[in-house]
Amino acid sequence: MLPFDPWFGISQTINSTRYNSCLNLEDALLAYTAGGAYASFEEDIKGTIENEKLADIIVLNKDPYKCEDFDELRVEKTYLGGMLVYNNQDVNSKSGKGQL
């Protein structure tokens, strides 16, 4: 059984040596965002950053295009419906950690 963690899936997708089937990061991110919305028949309301679409987005601690190891990526903030629902700084100040 595989983890439900998107970063695990994206990392496996871009680093796969199986069947010569790895994708580049841009295509992997597209598969997890716009592709996921398309698969659930919701591409008209989510999956890409556009006016009038749901504003569900994360802010990372590093640029994934410049990051060598996806294990270094951490979610700093999460917005759902345009509202901040997770802030890593709040978690850091309360528990001393900063990861979900």
Number of C-alpha atoms within 10 A of each C-alpha: 3 6 8 8 8 11 16 13 15 21 17 16 20 17 15 13 10 9 6 8 10 17 17 12 16 11 15 18 18 13 18 16 16 17 18 15 17 16 10 8 11 13 16 14 16 19 22 18 14 11 8 9 14 17 18 16 17 16 14 14 13 14 10 15 10 7 11 10 9 15 10 10 15 17 16 18 17 17 16 13 11 11 11 13 10 16 16 20 14 14 15 12 10 10 9 10 12 16 12 8
